[in-house]
Amino acid sequence: MRRDLTLAFRSLRKSPVFSLTAILTIALGIGASTAIFSVTNAVLLRPLPYRDPDKLVFAISELKKRNVKDFPFSNAGFLDLKNGTTSQFEEMAALNAGRGTAPQQDGTPEQIRFASVTPNFFRMMGARIDFGRDFNEADGQAAATPATAVAGAAAPPTQRVMAILSYSYWQRRFGGDRSIIGKTLPGPNNTEIVGVLAPGFELMFPPELNIDRNPDIWFALRLAYDNANRNQVSLRLIGRLKPGATIEQAQSAADLIAAEARRNFTIQATSGYAIRLEPMHRHLVQEVRPALLALMGAVIFLLLIACSNVANLMLVRASLKERELAVRTALGGSSWRLIRQMFVEALLLSTAGAVVGLALAWAGIRELRAIAPAGLPRLDSIAIDPAVLAFAVIAACVAAALFGIVPAVRAARPDVAQVLRASGRTAGLGRSGLLRNAVVVVEVALSFILLIGSGLMFRSFLALEQIDTGYNAHNLLTFQLIGGRNGRTPEERAANQRNIQTRLSELPGVQSVTAARPFPLNGLSFPIRWGTAEAANDSSKFQAADFQMALPNYFETMRIPIVAGRAFTDADNVPERTGIIVDTQLAAKAFPNADPIGKRILIRARTQEPEWVEIIGVAAHQRLNSLSEPGREQIFITDGFVSHGAATNWAVRTAGDAAKQTAAVTAAIKSLDRSLLVSDIQTMDALVDKAKSGTRFSLLLIGVFAVVAVLLAGVGLYGVLSTVVRQRTAEIGIRMALGAEPQSIFSLVVGQGLRLSAAGIVIGLAAAFGLTRVMSSMLVGISPTDPATFAAMALLFLVVAAVASWLPGRRAAALDPLVALRDE
């Protein structure tokens, strides 16, 4: 083997162009596949960083009749599930999360992220307390409204709320002072610090739930069983299965609990209340799994194309060495000895390609982190770890086998007598022509599939660009206001909002100011019940709609068209007025053949039972939660309808670039109330761009892989045709000597290239019809078998094939027959 390695190294060193080409080609395939595998490994394959993560299960509430698929639980709903599944679950924990403010050492407010959890949460998840103590059961007993120091809810004076700090917040806010245990957390609430969490623990929930991964403060959640408040939902649930228990058994128990709730409570019955249990890891990645599998498939195709290209190079190289190999065979060399020598060459090329590919992967991973969508789970853990290194080694070995074994076996079995009798320098090239052609057809087919995938993603991105969001995102600055002096009465809160609106409106370049909650594309969604008159007697007729609380000038500032009726006025912004605005989807569903203006519907927004409200306007439908999906119908109410101050997401319409107003807006807010904190300030264009990031990410990667694949396929086709021209030099010379025109010679070569490409395209078309269906969830406004995309990509590939065939054809047509025959 040592002699084989030495001989292979010397042989490859004597052919630097071949060696460098093969190494770079393999490096592209291994580098791309390793980079994408690092993402797949971190997101799909690596276990979650919790104790026995395979036993963890998300419990998800659904309202099937209202198309609400992921709904929080009420206190009573959680306790029902916890108490009714003790045979299947060791433990079940609940939490809710949010953001608020807390005073820093200088008294200025700081935004913090908080989570309220049941006392068993950290023990169930396997989190470690660095010092102090964990929550105990007494911390979760007694039960009024769960209080947090930052959520604005004041705890009873005699009831202390227990808190555990994150390690990073303890370091940042308290400078690593270990004496804080037992002290009161700064703020208006009676909150005692009982411990500090060890570093590294984080929450992992689907990104659409908008739950921060690294809360600064954790509060002990106090829960009471209260049937009267089953409509007050805020809890997310995680359970741990008992040893031997299956999720199917747990789901059966959960189904019984949901059925009992439907029998006993009207709303649960009429809404189609159900409980769905999902393995935690599977639920976390279900949105990104199709895209990652598609990308992984794309890079595997790219690696196969690279191997095909190098295999063709090796076949040509073996053919050119056929006389040498025949001589060695005639002198007693065994076939195994020759196969081993050539395979060692392939292994050396593959190893060098893997080393270069790992360098490319390292650089690629850095770029992937920069361009990956924010919702990609565990993005910060993407790295070249031992699993990724093992993948690169396996990929290198497989690549060596793919492009090394067949050429080696083919070259190690020469017809000794025929080879030694043959004349001409290119005699050996003819005997592997069929195999080289087959490899090129496969290469073209794989490249064409990638090209179709990139075409479908491109069409999806164009569809996203053309979607009517329902609002004008340009020149709009958005932010959230947290904390501040909210005011004790509705009148005081309304006055505070007017002051903010007036102060911001006075800034140079500001055209209008508004506020709403939730805000388009900010990750929040508040579905409520609505129904027409028939729902008053039959509650099963209620449906779900997303609703927004907004200031009266919301539609003017957002430039949302009012298609019927009118927009809100200041007179509407009081609890006594019950006028609402609905979107075109709800109007069409509620009153398909009538004018909805002046009609009444039932909604449940501020009372336990639905109340009658009057439609005063119809607005264009907004893309509220996603650009790719239209979403539910929408209802707009004024901020004062529920409680002044509820609309905390603000928008400032400017005459020019909205981003330039960031400093001025922040300063204006501080001049009104230094305890107000401006959070998440960004342009609306940035929010829209973020909503496109997942499609753009897939488009960019698949597009790059497709371009590389097509170039490799073009180079492979060019190499085969160049070899054909060399192989048939004598034939071409004879044809031209007998009167063949250069144009006919050109057509002969180009025709062969187009025939090979057409065969590959036909195979690729058949495969793509099945394979592109896995991309369905990634596409927007286009079918995975879109005929126009398939036809356009086929035409594009034929153009590439024609260019790749043109150069060898031109060279063949320019041959001097005398020179060709003399050389041969």
QUIGI-V503448 format. One record per helix or strand. SS is the DSSP state (h for helix, s for strand). FROM is the first residue (numbers start at 1). LEN is the number of residues. If there is no record, write none. Layout:
ss:SS from:FROM len:LEN
ss:SS from:FROM len:LEN
This chain:
ss:h from:2 len:12
ss:h from:16 len:30
ss:h from:53 len:3
ss:s from:56 len:8
ss:h from:64 len:3
ss:s from:68 len:4
ss:s from:73 len:2
ss:h from:75 len:10
ss:s from:89 len:15
ss:s from:109 len:9
ss:h from:121 len:5
ss:s from:129 len:4
ss:h from:137 len:4
ss:s from:161 len:5
ss:h from:167 len:8
ss:h from:178 len:3
ss:s from:184 len:1
ss:s from:191 len:7
ss:h from:207 len:3
ss:s from:217 len:4
ss:h from:227 len:3
ss:s from:233 len:9
ss:h from:247 len:18
ss:h from:266 len:6
ss:s from:273 len:7
ss:h from:280 len:6
ss:h from:289 len:32
ss:h from:322 len:9
ss:h from:335 len:37
ss:h from:379 len:3
ss:h from:386 len:26
ss:h from:416 len:6
ss:h from:427 len:40
ss:s from:476 len:8
ss:h from:490 len:16
ss:s from:510 len:8
ss:s from:527 len:5
ss:h from:534 len:4
ss:h from:539 len:3
ss:s from:543 len:8
ss:h from:554 len:5
ss:s from:562 len:4
ss:h from:570 len:3
ss:s from:579 len:5
ss:h from:584 len:7
ss:s from:600 len:4
ss:s from:611 len:9
ss:s from:634 len:5
ss:h from:639 len:4
ss:s from:649 len:6
ss:h from:658 len:15
ss:s from:676 len:8
ss:h from:684 len:8
ss:h from:693 len:35
ss:h from:729 len:9
ss:h from:742 len:37
ss:h from:787 len:27
ss:h from:817 len:7
